[in-house]
Amino acid sequence: MIATESDRVSRNLLQFGWIDTHLSMKSIKMIIVNEKPPDGPFEKAFIKIRAVFSEFETDLRQYRIDRGRERAIANQIFMHRPPLGYKLQKGQLIPCEKTAPIVKGIFGSYSKGKAIKAIARDCGKSPASIRYILNNPFYTNAHHLVPHDLIK
């Protein structure tokens, strides 16, 4: 097996060790192009230390992402592309005058028993998009996230 860096094999220490062990059990040599081949115990230890730091780097990145999300939620800042029917204004979600009626229409038509394919045809969207909107917790729980509820 050939990889450019050991963190390209895995950024998880246990997984890296599992891969390394199973390859060696099958007499398959792991070649890391940009690293010195393990000739002795120091080189073997260094490969494992790199795997530890690769996992640490991934964990640290995820920790920072999670912390940023928590801060955004606490400050009621929306971090993603606004869902259909909404627009971002100064970091806050507000109903969009152009697309809010589309979402209302989708929920209204569906609640009256109209087929998803027919709703999709009427809106110029795919049936998968209509299903996504109907099943999206953002719309059904919108009163928890923003002061404006499009579907009521």
N, CA, C and O atoms as a GROMACS GRO file, in nm:
protein
  608
    1MET      N    1   0.085  -0.116   0.000
    1MET     CA    2   0.000   0.000   0.000
    1MET      C    3   0.090   0.123   0.000
    1MET      O    4   0.190   0.128   0.072
    2ILE      N    5   0.052   0.222  -0.082
    2ILE     CA    6   0.131   0.344  -0.093
    2ILE      C    7   0.045   0.463  -0.055
    2ILE      O    8  -0.070   0.475  -0.099
    3ALA      N    9   0.101   0.552   0.026
    3ALA     CA   10   0.035   0.677   0.063
    3ALA      C   11   0.141   0.786   0.068
    3ALA      O   12   0.258   0.757   0.093
    4THR      N   13   0.100   0.910   0.046
    4THR     CA   14   0.197   1.019   0.050
    4THR      C   15   0.237   1.054   0.192
    4THR      O   16   0.354   1.082   0.218
    5GLU      N   17   0.141   1.052   0.285
    5GLU     CA   18   0.165   1.085   0.426
    5GLU      C   19   0.089   0.983   0.510
    5GLU      O   20  -0.008   0.924   0.464
    6SER      N   21   0.134   0.963   0.634
    6SER     CA   22   0.064   0.867   0.720
    6SER      C   23  -0.077   0.913   0.753
    6SER      O   24  -0.166   0.830   0.776
    7ASP      N   25  -0.100   1.044   0.756
    7ASP     CA   26  -0.236   1.090   0.786
    7ASP      C   27  -0.330   1.073   0.668
    7ASP      O   28  -0.450   1.095   0.681
    8ARG      N   29  -0.277   1.034   0.551
    8ARG     CA   30  -0.361   1.001   0.438
    8ARG      C   31  -0.417   0.859   0.452
    8ARG      O   32  -0.517   0.824   0.390
    9VAL      N   33  -0.352   0.778   0.533
    9VAL     CA   34  -0.401   0.642   0.560
    9VAL      C   35  -0.519   0.651   0.656
    9VAL      O   36  -0.624   0.592   0.630
   10SER      N   37  -0.503   0.724   0.765
   10SER     CA   38  -0.610   0.747   0.861
   10SER      C   39  -0.569   0.856   0.957
   10SER      O   40  -0.450   0.873   0.987
   11ARG      N   41  -0.668   0.932   1.004
   11ARG     CA   42  -0.644   1.034   1.107
   11ARG      C   43  -0.696   0.985   1.242
   11ARG      O   44  -0.717   1.064   1.334
   12ASN      N   45  -0.716   0.856   1.253
   12ASN     CA   46  -0.763   0.794   1.376
   12ASN      C   47  -0.658   0.693   1.418
   12ASN      O   48  -0.625   0.602   1.342
   13LEU      N   49  -0.605   0.707   1.538
   13LEU     CA   50  -0.494   0.623   1.585
   13LEU      C   51  -0.530   0.475   1.582
   13LEU      O   52  -0.452   0.393   1.533
   14LEU      N   53  -0.646   0.439   1.635
   14LEU     CA   54  -0.685   0.298   1.638
   14LEU      C   55  -0.703   0.242   1.498
   14LEU      O   56  -0.662   0.129   1.469
   15GLN      N   57  -0.765   0.321   1.411
   15GLN     CA   58  -0.786   0.275   1.274
   15GLN      C   59  -0.652   0.260   1.201
   15GLN      O   60  -0.631   0.163   1.129
   16PHE      N   61  -0.562   0.355   1.221
   16PHE     CA   62  -0.430   0.347   1.159
   16PHE      C   63  -0.358   0.220   1.205
   16PHE      O   64  -0.301   0.147   1.124
   17GLY      N   65  -0.363   0.194   1.336
   17GLY     CA   66  -0.301   0.072   1.389
   17GLY      C   67  -0.364  -0.055   1.334
   17GLY      O   68  -0.294  -0.152   1.304
   18TRP      N   69  -0.497  -0.054   1.319
   18TRP     CA   70  -0.568  -0.170   1.264
   18TRP      C   71  -0.524  -0.194   1.120
   18TRP      O   72  -0.495  -0.307   1.082
   19ILE      N   73  -0.518  -0.087   1.040
   19ILE     CA   74  -0.477  -0.100   0.900
   19ILE      C   75  -0.334  -0.152   0.893
   19ILE      O   76  -0.304  -0.243   0.816
   20ASP      N   77  -0.246  -0.092   0.972
   20ASP     CA   78  -0.105  -0.132   0.972
   20ASP      C   79  -0.091  -0.279   1.012
   20ASP      O   80  -0.017  -0.354   0.947
   21THR      N   81  -0.160  -0.320   1.117
   21THR     CA   82  -0.153  -0.459   1.164
   21THR      C   83  -0.205  -0.556   1.059
   21THR      O   84  -0.140  -0.658   1.031
   22HIS      N   85  -0.320  -0.526   0.999
   22HIS     CA   86  -0.377  -0.618   0.901
   22HIS      C   87  -0.295  -0.625   0.773
   22HIS      O   88  -0.285  -0.731   0.711
   23LEU      N   89  -0.236  -0.514   0.734
   23LEU     CA   90  -0.148  -0.520   0.616
   23LEU      C   91  -0.026  -0.605   0.646
   23LEU      O   92   0.014  -0.688   0.563
   24SER      N   93   0.035  -0.587   0.762
   24SER     CA   94   0.154  -0.666   0.795
   24SER      C   95   0.121  -0.814   0.811
   24SER      O   96   0.204  -0.899   0.779
   25MET      N   97   0.001  -0.847   0.861
   25MET     CA   98  -0.040  -0.988   0.872
   25MET      C   99  -0.052  -1.053   0.734
   25MET      O  100  -0.036  -1.175   0.722
   26LYS      N  101  -0.079  -0.974   0.633
   26LYS     CA  102  -0.092  -1.026   0.497
   26LYS      C  103   0.037  -1.003   0.417
   26LYS      O  104   0.040  -1.019   0.295
   27SER      N  105   0.144  -0.966   0.488
   27SER     CA  106   0.275  -0.940   0.428
   27SER      C  107   0.270  -0.829   0.323
   27SER      O  108   0.343  -0.831   0.224
   28ILE      N  109   0.183  -0.732   0.348
   28ILE     CA  110   0.175  -0.616   0.260
   28ILE      C  111   0.247  -0.501   0.330
   28ILE      O  112   0.218  -0.469   0.445
   29LYS      N  113   0.340  -0.442   0.257
   29LYS     CA  114   0.419  -0.334   0.316
   29LYS      C  115   0.350  -0.200   0.293
   29LYS      O  116   0.300  -0.172   0.183
   30MET      N  117   0.346  -0.119   0.398
   30MET     CA  118   0.291   0.015   0.386
   30MET      C  119   0.407   0.108   0.353
   30MET      O  120   0.504   0.117   0.428
   31ILE      N  121   0.395   0.177   0.240
   31ILE     CA  122   0.499   0.270   0.198
   31ILE      C  123   0.442   0.412   0.209
   31ILE      O  124   0.345   0.447   0.142
   32ILE      N  125   0.506   0.492   0.293
   32ILE     CA  126   0.468   0.631   0.309
   32ILE      C  127   0.574   0.712   0.235
   32ILE      O  128   0.688   0.724   0.282
   33VAL      N  129   0.538   0.767   0.121
   33VAL     CA  130   0.632   0.829   0.029
   33VAL      C  131   0.711   0.944   0.092
   33VAL      O  132   0.832   0.951   0.075
   34ASN      N  133   0.644   1.032   0.164
   34ASN     CA  134   0.710   1.151   0.217
   34ASN      C  135   0.764   1.134   0.359
   34ASN      O  136   0.792   1.233   0.426
   35GLU      N  137   0.777   1.011   0.404
   35GLU     CA  138   0.830   0.984   0.538
   35GLU      C  139   0.938   0.878   0.528
   35GLU      O  140   0.936   0.793   0.439
   36LYS      N  141   1.032   0.885   0.620
   36LYS     CA  142   1.141   0.787   0.623
   36LYS      C  143   1.086   0.649   0.660
   36LYS      O  144   1.006   0.638   0.754
   37PRO      N  145   1.126   0.546   0.589
   37PRO     CA  146   1.078   0.411   0.623
   37PRO      C  147   1.122   0.371   0.764
   37PRO      O  148   1.232   0.404   0.807
   38PRO      N  149   1.034   0.298   0.836
   38PRO     CA  150   1.068   0.260   0.974
   38PRO      C  151   1.175   0.150   0.977
   38PRO      O  152   1.146   0.033   0.954
   39ASP      N  153   1.300   0.192   1.005
   39ASP     CA  154   1.410   0.095   1.012
   39ASP      C  155   1.427   0.038   1.151
   39ASP      O  156   1.484  -0.070   1.167
   40GLY      N  157   1.379   0.106   1.250
   40GLY     CA  158   1.399   0.062   1.387
   40GLY      C  159   1.286   0.111   1.477
   40GLY      O  160   1.187   0.166   1.428
   41PRO      N  161   1.302   0.093   1.607
   41PRO     CA  162   1.196   0.128   1.701
   41PRO      C  163   1.164   0.277   1.705
   41PRO      O  164   1.049   0.316   1.728
   42PHE      N  165   1.266   0.362   1.683
   42PHE     CA  166   1.240   0.506   1.688
   42PHE      C  167   1.149   0.549   1.571
   42PHE      O  168   1.056   0.627   1.590
   43GLU      N  169   1.179   0.498   1.453
   43GLU     CA  170   1.098   0.533   1.336
   43GLU      C  171   0.955   0.480   1.350
   43GLU      O  172   0.859   0.548   1.313
   44LYS      N  173   0.942   0.358   1.404
   44LYS     CA  174   0.808   0.302   1.426
   44LYS      C  175   0.730   0.387   1.526
   44LYS      O  176   0.611   0.413   1.507
   45ALA      N  177   0.797   0.429   1.631
   45ALA     CA  178   0.733   0.513   1.733
   45ALA      C  179   0.693   0.647   1.672
   45ALA      O  180   0.586   0.699   1.702
   46PHE      N  181   0.780   0.702   1.587
   46PHE     CA  182   0.750   0.831   1.527
   46PHE      C  183   0.626   0.823   1.438
   46PHE      O  184   0.546   0.916   1.436
   47ILE      N  185   0.610   0.714   1.366
   47ILE     CA  186   0.490   0.696   1.283
   47ILE      C  187   0.365   0.696   1.371
   47ILE      O  188   0.263   0.756   1.336
   48LYS      N  189   0.374   0.629   1.484
   48LYS     CA  190   0.259   0.625   1.576
   48LYS      C  191   0.233   0.763   1.638
   48LYS      O  192   0.118   0.802   1.657
   49ILE      N  193   0.340   0.835   1.669
   49ILE     CA  194   0.325   0.971   1.723
   49ILE      C  195   0.258   1.061   1.620
   49ILE      O  196   0.172   1.142   1.654
   50ARG      N  197   0.298   1.047   1.494
   50ARG     CA  198   0.233   1.126   1.387
   50ARG      C  199   0.085   1.093   1.380
   50ARG      O  200   0.002   1.183   1.360
   51ALA      N  201   0.050   0.966   1.396
   51ALA     CA  202  -0.091   0.927   1.393
   51ALA      C  203  -0.167   0.991   1.509
   51ALA      O  204  -0.281   1.034   1.493
   52VAL      N  205  -0.104   0.996   1.626
   52VAL     CA  206  -0.166   1.062   1.742
   52VAL      C  207  -0.192   1.209   1.712
   52VAL      O  208  -0.300   1.260   1.741
   53PHE      N  209  -0.094   1.278   1.654
   53PHE     CA  210  -0.111   1.420   1.624
   53PHE      C  211  -0.211   1.443   1.510
   53PHE      O  212  -0.279   1.545   1.508
   54SER      N  213  -0.219   1.350   1.417
   54SER     CA  214  -0.320   1.361   1.311
   54SER      C  215  -0.460   1.354   1.372
   54SER      O  216  -0.549   1.431   1.335
   55GLU      N  217  -0.479   1.260   1.464
   55GLU     CA  218  -0.609   1.248   1.530
   55GLU      C  219  -0.637   1.372   1.616
   55GLU      O  220  -0.749   1.422   1.619
   56PHE      N  221  -0.535   1.420   1.685
   56PHE     CA  222  -0.549   1.541   1.767
   56PHE      C  223  -0.591   1.660   1.681
   56PHE      O  224  -0.679   1.736   1.719
   57GLU      N  225  -0.529   1.674   1.565
   57GLU     CA  226  -0.562   1.784   1.473
   57GLU      C  227  -0.708   1.777   1.429
   57GLU      O  228  -0.777   1.879   1.426
   58THR      N  229  -0.755   1.659   1.397
   58THR     CA  230  -0.895   1.640   1.358
   58THR      C  231  -0.988   1.672   1.473
   58THR      O  232  -1.088   1.742   1.456
   59ASP      N  233  -0.955   1.622   1.592
   59ASP     CA  234  -1.039   1.650   1.710
   59ASP      C  235  -1.042   1.799   1.742
   59ASP      O  236  -1.148   1.852   1.776
   60LEU      N  237  -0.928   1.865   1.732
   60LEU     CA  238  -0.921   2.008   1.760
   60LEU      C  239  -1.004   2.089   1.660
   60LEU      O  240  -1.075   2.182   1.699
   61ARG      N  241  -0.996   2.053   1.534
   61ARG     CA  242  -1.074   2.121   1.430
   61ARG      C  243  -1.223   2.104   1.458
   61ARG      O  244  -1.299   2.200   1.448
   62GLN      N  245  -1.265   1.982   1.492
   62GLN     CA  246  -1.407   1.958   1.520
   62GLN      C  247  -1.452   2.032   1.645
   62GLN      O  248  -1.563   2.084   1.651
   63TYR      N  249  -1.365   2.039   1.746
   63TYR     CA  250  -1.396   2.113   1.869
   63TYR      C  251  -1.420   2.260   1.837
   63TYR      O  252  -1.514   2.320   1.888
   64ARG      N  253  -1.335   2.317   1.752
   64ARG     CA  254  -1.351   2.459   1.716
   64ARG      C  255  -1.479   2.482   1.636
   64ARG      O  256  -1.548   2.582   1.656
   65ILE      N  257  -1.510   2.391   1.547
   65ILE     CA  258  -1.634   2.402   1.469
   65ILE      C  259  -1.754   2.396   1.562
   65ILE      O  260  -1.845   2.479   1.552
   66ASP      N  261  -1.755   2.299   1.652
   66ASP     CA  262  -1.867   2.284   1.746
   66ASP      C  263  -1.882   2.407   1.834
   66ASP      O  264  -1.993   2.453   1.860
   67ARG      N  265  -1.769   2.460   1.881
   67ARG     CA  266  -1.772   2.579   1.965
   67ARG      C  267  -1.828   2.699   1.888
   67ARG      O  268  -1.906   2.777   1.943
   68GLY      N  269  -1.789   2.713   1.763
   68GLY     CA  270  -1.842   2.820   1.679
   68GLY      C  271  -1.991   2.807   1.655
   68GLY      O  272  -2.064   2.906   1.658
   69ARG      N  273  -2.036   2.683   1.632
   69ARG     CA  274  -2.180   2.659   1.614
   69ARG      C  275  -2.258   2.695   1.740
   69ARG      O  276  -2.362   2.760   1.734
   70GLU      N  277  -2.206   2.653   1.855
   70GLU     CA  278  -2.273   2.683   1.982
   70GLU      C  279  -2.282   2.834   2.005
   70GLU      O  280  -2.385   2.884   2.050
   71ARG      N  281  -2.174   2.905   1.973
   71ARG     CA  282  -2.174   3.050   1.988
   71ARG      C  283  -2.276   3.115   1.894
   71ARG      O  284  -2.347   3.208   1.932
   72ALA      N  285  -2.282   3.064   1.770
   72ALA     CA  286  -2.376   3.119   1.673
   72ALA      C  287  -2.520   3.095   1.718
   72ALA      O  288  -2.605   3.183   1.706
   73ILE      N  289  -2.548   2.976   1.770
   73ILE     CA  290  -2.683   2.944   1.818
   73ILE      C  291  -2.717   3.034   1.937
   73ILE      O  292  -2.828   3.086   1.945
   74ALA      N  293  -2.623   3.051   2.029
   74ALA     CA  294  -2.647   3.136   2.146
   74ALA      C  295  -2.675   3.280   2.106
   74ALA      O  296  -2.754   3.349   2.171
   75ASN      N  297  -2.610   3.326   1.999
   75ASN     CA  298  -2.630   3.464   1.952
   75ASN      C  299  -2.737   3.474   1.843
   75ASN      O  300  -2.755   3.579   1.782
   76GLN      N  301  -2.806   3.362   1.820
   76GLN     CA  302  -2.912   3.353   1.719
   76GLN      C  303  -2.863   3.398   1.582
   76GLN      O  304  -2.931   3.474   1.512
   77ILE      N  305  -2.745   3.351   1.544
   77ILE     CA  306  -2.688   3.379   1.413
   77ILE      C  307  -2.704   3.254   1.328
   77ILE      O  308  -2.661   3.146   1.368
   78PHE      N  309  -2.763   3.269   1.213
   78PHE     CA  310  -2.783   3.157   1.122
   78PHE      C  311  -2.657   3.140   1.038
   78PHE      O  312  -2.609   3.237   0.980
   79MET      N  313  -2.602   3.018   1.032
   79MET     CA  314  -2.472   2.996   0.970
   79MET      C  315  -2.476   2.933   0.831
   79MET      O  316  -2.372   2.922   0.767
   80HIS      N  317  -2.590   2.891   0.783
   80HIS     CA  318  -2.598   2.817   0.658
   80HIS      C  319  -2.671   2.898   0.552
   80HIS      O  320  -2.716   3.010   0.577
   81ARG      N  321  -2.682   2.840   0.434
   81ARG     CA  322  -2.763   2.902   0.330
   81ARG      C  323  -2.907   2.899   0.379
   81ARG      O  324  -2.953   2.796   0.429
   82PRO      N  325  -2.978   3.008   0.364
   82PRO     CA  326  -3.115   3.011   0.415
   82PRO      C  327  -3.203   2.910   0.342
   82PRO      O  328  -3.188   2.890   0.221
   83PRO      N  329  -3.294   2.846   0.414
   83PRO     CA  330  -3.386   2.754   0.348
   83PRO      C  331  -3.482   2.831   0.258
   83PRO      O  332  -3.503   2.951   0.275
   84LEU      N  333  -3.540   2.760   0.163
   84LEU     CA  334  -3.636   2.822   0.072
   84LEU      C  335  -3.744   2.892   0.153
   84LEU      O  336  -3.800   2.836   0.247
   85GLY      N  337  -3.773   3.016   0.114
   85GLY     CA  338  -3.874   3.094   0.183
   85GLY      C  339  -3.817   3.196   0.280
   85GLY      O  340  -3.890   3.278   0.335
   86TYR      N  341  -3.687   3.190   0.301
   86TYR     CA  342  -3.621   3.282   0.392
   86TYR      C  343  -3.503   3.348   0.323
   86TYR      O  344  -3.453   3.299   0.222
   87LYS      N  345  -3.459   3.460   0.378
   87LYS     CA  346  -3.336   3.525   0.335
   87LYS      C  347  -3.262   3.575   0.458
   87LYS      O  348  -3.321   3.596   0.564
   88LEU      N  349  -3.132   3.593   0.442
   88LEU     CA  350  -3.049   3.644   0.551
   88LEU      C  351  -3.042   3.795   0.542
   88LEU      O  352  -3.016   3.852   0.436
   89GLN      N  353  -3.065   3.859   0.653
   89GLN     CA  354  -3.051   4.004   0.658
   89GLN      C  355  -2.980   4.038   0.790
   89GLN      O  356  -3.035   4.017   0.898
   90LYS      N  357  -2.859   4.090   0.778
   90LYS     CA  358  -2.777   4.122   0.895
   90LYS      C  359  -2.760   4.002   0.988
   90LYS      O  360  -2.767   4.014   1.110
   91GLY      N  361  -2.738   3.884   0.927
   91GLY     CA  362  -2.716   3.763   1.005
   91GLY      C  363  -2.841   3.699   1.061
   91GLY      O  364  -2.832   3.596   1.128
   92GLN      N  365  -2.956   3.756   1.036
   92GLN     CA  366  -3.083   3.702   1.087
   92GLN      C  367  -3.169   3.653   0.971
   92GLN      O  368  -3.167   3.711   0.862
   93LEU      N  369  -3.244   3.547   0.997
   93LEU     CA  370  -3.336   3.494   0.896
   93LEU      C  371  -3.467   3.571   0.901
   93LEU      O  372  -3.525   3.592   1.007
   94ILE      N  373  -3.511   3.612   0.783
   94ILE     CA  374  -3.643   3.674   0.773
   94ILE      C  375  -3.713   3.613   0.653
   94ILE      O  376  -3.646   3.568   0.560
   95PRO      N  377  -3.847   3.611   0.652
   95PRO     CA  378  -3.917   3.556   0.536
   95PRO      C  379  -3.884   3.635   0.409
   95PRO      O  380  -3.871   3.757   0.412
   96CYS      N  381  -3.872   3.562   0.300
   96CYS     CA  382  -3.844   3.622   0.170
   96CYS      C  383  -3.978   3.643   0.098
   96CYS      O  384  -4.056   3.549   0.082
   97GLU      N  385  -4.002   3.765   0.054
   97GLU     CA  386  -4.130   3.797  -0.010
   97GLU      C  387  -4.153   3.715  -0.137
   97GLU      O  388  -4.268   3.682  -0.169
   98LYS      N  389  -4.046   3.681  -0.209
   98LYS     CA  390  -4.058   3.608  -0.336
   98LYS      C  391  -4.082   3.459  -0.316
   98LYS      O  392  -4.164   3.400  -0.386
   99THR      N  393  -4.010   3.399  -0.221
   99THR     CA  394  -4.015   3.252  -0.210
   99THR      C  395  -4.099   3.199  -0.094
   99THR      O  396  -4.131   3.080  -0.091
  100ALA      N  397  -4.136   3.285   0.001
  100ALA     CA  398  -4.219   3.238   0.112
  100ALA      C  399  -4.353   3.182   0.064
  100ALA      O  400  -4.398   3.080   0.116
  101PRO      N  401  -4.418   3.245  -0.035
  101PRO     CA  402  -4.544   3.189  -0.084
  101PRO      C  403  -4.530   3.048  -0.145
  101PRO      O  404  -4.624   2.969  -0.143
  102ILE      N  405  -4.411   3.018  -0.199
  102ILE     CA  406  -4.388   2.885  -0.256
  102ILE      C  407  -4.394   2.781  -0.144
  102ILE      O  408  -4.460   2.677  -0.158
  103VAL      N  409  -4.326   2.809  -0.033
  103VAL     CA  410  -4.324   2.714   0.079
  103VAL      C  411  -4.464   2.700   0.138
  103VAL      O  412  -4.508   2.589   0.166
  104LYS      N  413  -4.533   2.811   0.155
  104LYS     CA  414  -4.671   2.806   0.206
  104LYS      C  415  -4.758   2.721   0.113
  104LYS      O  416  -4.840   2.641   0.159
  105GLY      N  417  -4.739   2.741  -0.017
  105GLY     CA  418  -4.816   2.664  -0.116
  105GLY      C  419  -4.787   2.516  -0.109
  105GLY      O  420  -4.877   2.433  -0.121
  106ILE      N  421  -4.660   2.481  -0.090
  106ILE     CA  422  -4.622   2.339  -0.081
  106ILE      C  423  -4.691   2.274   0.038
  106ILE      O  424  -4.751   2.167   0.025
  107PHE      N  425  -4.683   2.338   0.154
  107PHE     CA  426  -4.745   2.281   0.274
  107PHE      C  427  -4.898   2.281   0.261
  107PHE      O  428  -4.964   2.186   0.303
  108GLY      N  429  -4.952   2.388   0.204
  108GLY     CA  430  -5.097   2.395   0.186
  108GLY      C  431  -5.148   2.287   0.094
  108GLY      O  432  -5.247   2.220   0.125
  109SER      N  433  -5.082   2.269  -0.021
  109SER     CA  434  -5.123   2.167  -0.118
  109SER      C  435  -5.110   2.027  -0.058
  109SER      O  436  -5.198   1.942  -0.077
  110TYR      N  437  -5.001   2.004   0.013
  110TYR     CA  438  -4.980   1.872   0.071
  110TYR      C  439  -5.084   1.841   0.179
  110TYR      O  440  -5.133   1.729   0.189
  111SER      N  441  -5.117   1.942   0.259
  111SER     CA  442  -5.216   1.921   0.365
  111SER      C  443  -5.356   1.894   0.308
  111SER      O  444  -5.441   1.837   0.375
  112LYS      N  445  -5.379   1.936   0.183
  112LYS     CA  446  -5.508   1.911   0.116
  112LYS      C  447  -5.506   1.779   0.039
  112LYS      O  448  -5.604   1.744  -0.028
  113GLY      N  449  -5.395   1.704   0.050
  113GLY     CA  450  -5.389   1.572  -0.011
  113GLY      C  451  -5.332   1.568  -0.151
  113GLY      O  452  -5.339   1.463  -0.216
  114LYS      N  453  -5.277   1.675  -0.199
  114LYS     CA  454  -5.220   1.678  -0.333
  114LYS      C  455  -5.093   1.594  -0.336
  114LYS      O  456  -5.015   1.594  -0.241
  115ALA      N  457  -5.073   1.521  -0.445
  115ALA     CA  458  -4.956   1.433  -0.459
  115ALA      C  459  -4.827   1.514  -0.470
  115ALA      O  460  -4.826   1.624  -0.524
  116ILE      N  461  -4.720   1.458  -0.418
  116ILE     CA  462  -4.591   1.525  -0.420
  116ILE      C  463  -4.546   1.555  -0.563
  116ILE      O  464  -4.493   1.662  -0.590
  117LYS      N  465  -4.567   1.461  -0.654
  117LYS     CA  466  -4.528   1.484  -0.794
  117LYS      C  467  -4.603   1.602  -0.854
  117LYS      O  468  -4.546   1.681  -0.929
  118ALA      N  469  -4.731   1.613  -0.821
  118ALA     CA  470  -4.811   1.725  -0.872
  118ALA      C  471  -4.764   1.858  -0.812
  118ALA      O  472  -4.757   1.959  -0.882
  119ILE      N  473  -4.731   1.857  -0.683
  119ILE     CA  474  -4.680   1.978  -0.618
  119ILE      C  475  -4.548   2.018  -0.682
  119ILE      O  476  -4.524   2.136  -0.710
  120ALA      N  477  -4.462   1.920  -0.706
  120ALA     CA  478  -4.332   1.946  -0.768
  120ALA      C  479  -4.350   2.007  -0.906
  120ALA      O  480  -4.282   2.103  -0.942
  121ARG      N  481  -4.442   1.951  -0.983
  121ARG     CA  482  -4.469   2.002  -1.118
  121ARG      C  483  -4.517   2.147  -1.111
  121ARG      O  484  -4.474   2.232  -1.190
  122ASP      N  485  -4.608   2.176  -1.017
  122ASP     CA  486  -4.661   2.311  -1.002
  122ASP      C  487  -4.553   2.412  -0.961
  122ASP      O  488  -4.556   2.528  -1.004
  123CYS      N  489  -4.459   2.368  -0.879
  123CYS     CA  490  -4.355   2.459  -0.827
  123CYS      C  491  -4.231   2.465  -0.914
  123CYS      O  492  -4.146   2.552  -0.896
  124GLY      N  493  -4.220   2.372  -1.009
  124GLY     CA  494  -4.099   2.367  -1.091
  124GLY      C  495  -3.980   2.311  -1.014
  124GLY      O  496  -3.865   2.346  -1.040
  125LYS      N  497  -4.010   2.225  -0.920
  125LYS     CA  498  -3.906   2.162  -0.838
  125LYS      C  499  -3.915   2.011  -0.856
  125LYS      O  500  -4.012   1.960  -0.911
  126SER      N  501  -3.814   1.941  -0.809
  126SER     CA  502  -3.816   1.795  -0.816
  126SER      C  503  -3.898   1.739  -0.700
  126SER      O  504  -3.910   1.803  -0.596
  127PRO      N  505  -3.955   1.620  -0.718
  127PRO     CA  506  -4.026   1.556  -0.606
  127PRO      C  507  -3.936   1.539  -0.483
  127PRO      O  508  -3.983   1.549  -0.370
  128ALA      N  509  -3.806   1.514  -0.506
  128ALA     CA  510  -3.712   1.499  -0.393
  128ALA      C  511  -3.702   1.631  -0.316
  128ALA      O  512  -3.693   1.630  -0.194
  129SER      N  513  -3.702   1.743  -0.387
  129SER     CA  514  -3.696   1.874  -0.320
  129SER      C  515  -3.820   1.898  -0.237
  129SER      O  516  -3.812   1.951  -0.126
  130ILE      N  517  -3.935   1.859  -0.289
  130ILE     CA  518  -4.061   1.877  -0.216
  130ILE      C  519  -4.061   1.790  -0.090
  130ILE      O  520  -4.100   1.836   0.017
  131ARG      N  521  -4.016   1.665  -0.104
  131ARG     CA  522  -4.007   1.576   0.013
  131ARG      C  523  -3.912   1.633   0.117
  131ARG      O  524  -3.940   1.629   0.237
  132TYR      N  525  -3.799   1.688   0.070
  132TYR     CA  526  -3.702   1.748   0.161
  132TYR      C  527  -3.766   1.862   0.240
  132TYR      O  528  -3.749   1.871   0.362
  133ILE      N  529  -3.837   1.948   0.172
  133ILE     CA  530  -3.903   2.062   0.238
  133ILE      C  531  -4.007   2.012   0.338
  133ILE      O  532  -4.013   2.061   0.450
  134LEU      N  533  -4.088   1.915   0.297
  134LEU     CA  534  -4.194   1.865   0.385
  134LEU      C  535  -4.139   1.793   0.508
  134LEU      O  536  -4.203   1.792   0.613
  135ASN      N  537  -4.021   1.734   0.495
  135ASN     CA  538  -3.962   1.659   0.606
  135ASN      C  539  -3.857   1.738   0.683
  135ASN      O  540  -3.803   1.690   0.782
  136ASN      N  541  -3.827   1.859   0.637
  136ASN     CA  542  -3.723   1.939   0.699
  136ASN      C  543  -3.771   1.993   0.834
  136ASN      O  544  -3.869   2.067   0.838
  137PRO      N  545  -3.704   1.957   0.944
  137PRO     CA  546  -3.747   2.005   1.076
  137PRO      C  547  -3.743   2.157   1.089
  137PRO      O  548  -3.809   2.214   1.176
  138PHE      N  549  -3.665   2.223   1.004
  138PHE     CA  550  -3.660   2.368   1.010
  138PHE      C  551  -3.799   2.427   0.991
  138PHE      O  552  -3.839   2.519   1.064
  139TYR      N  553  -3.873   2.375   0.895
  139TYR     CA  554  -4.006   2.430   0.867
  139TYR      C  555  -4.108   2.387   0.973
  139TYR      O  556  -4.190   2.468   1.016
  140THR      N  557  -4.102   2.264   1.013
  140THR     CA  558  -4.201   2.216   1.109
  140THR      C  559  -4.175   2.265   1.249
  140THR      O  560  -4.266   2.270   1.332
  141ASN      N  561  -4.048   2.303   1.278
  141ASN     CA  562  -4.013   2.357   1.409
  141ASN      C  563  -3.967   2.501   1.398
  141ASN      O  564  -3.891   2.549   1.482
  142ALA      N  565  -4.012   2.571   1.295
  142ALA     CA  566  -3.962   2.705   1.267
  142ALA      C  567  -3.984   2.801   1.384
  142ALA      O  568  -3.905   2.893   1.404
  143HIS      N  569  -4.091   2.780   1.460
  143HIS     CA  570  -4.118   2.873   1.571
  143HIS      C  571  -4.010   2.864   1.678
  143HIS      O  572  -3.998   2.956   1.760
  144HIS      N  573  -3.931   2.756   1.679
  144HIS     CA  574  -3.822   2.746   1.776
  144HIS      C  575  -3.698   2.821   1.729
  144HIS      O  576  -3.613   2.859   1.810
  145LEU      N  577  -3.686   2.842   1.597
  145LEU     CA  578  -3.564   2.896   1.543
  145LEU      C  579  -3.572   3.044   1.507
  145LEU      O  580  -3.476   3.118   1.527
  146VAL      N  581  -3.684   3.086   1.457
  146VAL     CA  582  -3.698   3.225   1.414
  146VAL      C  583  -3.836   3.276   1.453
  146VAL      O  584  -3.927   3.195   1.471
  147PRO      N  585  -3.854   3.406   1.465
  147PRO     CA  586  -3.984   3.458   1.505
  147PRO      C  587  -4.090   3.448   1.396
  147PRO      O  588  -4.209   3.462   1.426
  148HIS      N  589  -4.052   3.423   1.272
  148HIS     CA  590  -4.146   3.419   1.162
  148HIS      C  591  -4.170   3.274   1.122
  148HIS      O  592  -4.075   3.200   1.095
  149ASP      N  593  -4.293   3.233   1.116
  149ASP     CA  594  -4.328   3.097   1.078
  149ASP      C  595  -4.402   3.103   0.945
  149ASP      O  596  -4.514   3.154   0.939
  150LEU      N  597  -4.342   3.052   0.842
  150LEU     CA  598  -4.400   3.061   0.708
  150LEU      C  599  -4.521   2.973   0.687
  150LEU      O  600  -4.611   3.008   0.611
  151ILE      N  601  -4.524   2.859   0.754
  151ILE     CA  602  -4.626   2.761   0.718
  151ILE      C  603  -4.756   2.776   0.794
  151ILE      O  604  -4.849   2.700   0.769
  152LYS      N  605  -4.766   2.869   0.884
  152LYS     CA  606  -4.891   2.886   0.959
  152LYS      C  607  -4.961   3.013   0.918
  152LYS      O  608  -5.068   3.044   0.971
   0.00000   0.00000   0.00000
